[in-house]
Amino acid sequence: MKLATLRLPSGDGSPAGAPATTVAVRQDGSTFTEIPGYADLGALLAVEDWQQIAAAADGGKHPVSGADLAPVVPSPSKVLCVGLNYASHIKEMGRDLPQYPTLFAKFAETLTGPYDDVELPASDHAIDWEAELVVVVGKRARRVSEDEAAQYIAGYTVANDISMRSYQFRTKEWLQGKVWEASTPVGPVMVTPDELDRNATITTTVEGQEMQHGSIGDLVHGPEYLVSYISEMITLNPGDLILTGTTGGVGRARTPEVYITDGQTVTVAIEGIGELRNVARAQAELPAVVPAGVELSAAASGGTA
């Protein structure tokens, strides 16, 4: 089964700038079927019998082609991320295989839709791609064993952990390079575990040029281990996301380094789930702020003397 969160067109009379109405949907071939009563996939997963509800739903129909999808879970209580978790990526970064996962966090505000534009901040010109398999938690998990962990996984989706490398490596902590607003596309759908080949191909292309090509079977710490390991520390709730790390081929590891630039389309795909397609847009330059009563000189204002 494939599930998603669909943005619905604003109805007449909606105020300008009002947030889009969303609904949880099931993908049936070329059609999305609404799951009535559930505003998004996170709300659906919070219900114990979500699988039966999703399978039986027969709500409104929408074409998959051209659909405006939100992040597959728009407002998870937690977004946990794993760094350095593919053997190929660890080797290209010149590191040893880790005994334990390297963890950091994101926030719901960092997430964006699978086809949304992504803003490139003016303050960092080293913007990198990271194709990632995402674990979607299906029920409350606290101190579960690795053997038990599979039953706590609702399914899997795709993320691009777009990273602001200059900020990331200002310090030894990565957080400031990973939590920029609306910088992490997630989707397009969540597939239930039975639909995912655990050796599926994961790829990134930039303007049609392949940059990453690997297998999710190259993960050092697999989904069940991560659910068990993290749930030892903190309760995982339905709809929480675990980004499992990226494969080899990131821009920072290339010689010379390669980064995303304005207008480029970045596509991240995992076989059996689908793909993210996001256009990078340069952040608009902000006008200078001039205190009241102060006049700019011709040179400072960009004029000629």
C-alpha positions, 0 to 999 in steps of 0.5 A: 500500500502507498499512502501520502498527504495531498494538498487540496485546492483552496476553496472560494472565499479562502483568505489570501495566504491561508494554509492549504487544506490537506487530506490523507490519501491512498495511491491506486495506480494513477489515482489518489483516493481520499481517506475521509476524516484524516487531514494527513498521514500523521493523523491516520497513523495515530489510529491503531487500525490505520491499515484497515482504515486506509485499505477500506477508504473510498473517498474523493478521487484525484489524479496522481499526475500533477498532484500537489503533495505535502511532506508525507507526514507534515508535522511529526513530533520528531525528525531524527537523522543518522549521519555517516550510515552508508559504507560507501559514503563513510569511505568517501569522507575518509572515516572508519565504519562507526560502532554506533549511529551518529544522530542529530535532529531536525524539526517539522519546519525543515520539511517541505513537499516532494515537488516544492521549490527549495530556497538557496540561502544567500549566506551559504553557497555550498548547498549539497544533496543527500538522498536518504531512505526514511523510516516512518514510525507506525506506533508508539515505541519505547525500549523495543528490541531489534527483533521487535522493531519491525512491527513498529515501522509503518513504512518507508519514504524518501528524503533529500537532506539538503545541507548547508555545508558552510554552516554545517562545518563552522563547528563540530556539531552539524545541526546548524547546517541541517535545520534551515526552513523548508529545506528537506523534501520528503515523499512522495508517498510512504510505502508499507514494508511489504512493498520495499526491496531492502536492496533497492537502488537509491539515486540523485541526479542534478540537471539529469546528471547522476551524482549518487547511485547506491543500494539501501542494502549498503546501510551500516545500521538498518531500520530495525536497529535504528528504531531499537537504538533510538527508542532506548533513549526517547519514545518514538510516536506514530508519524515520527521520521528517521532519516537513515543517512546518505549513500556515496556521491555527495557534492562535498566529497568530489574533486573539485567540490560541486554544489547546487546552484540557482535554477537546477532541478535535483531529483532523488529517487528510491526504487519502489517508492518514487522520486522527489523533484525540486527546483533550487531557487536563489534567495532574494537579496534583502534591501539594506535597512536604513535608520530613519533620518539617515540618507544614503550617499550616492555611492552607498545606494548604488548610484554614481557620484 
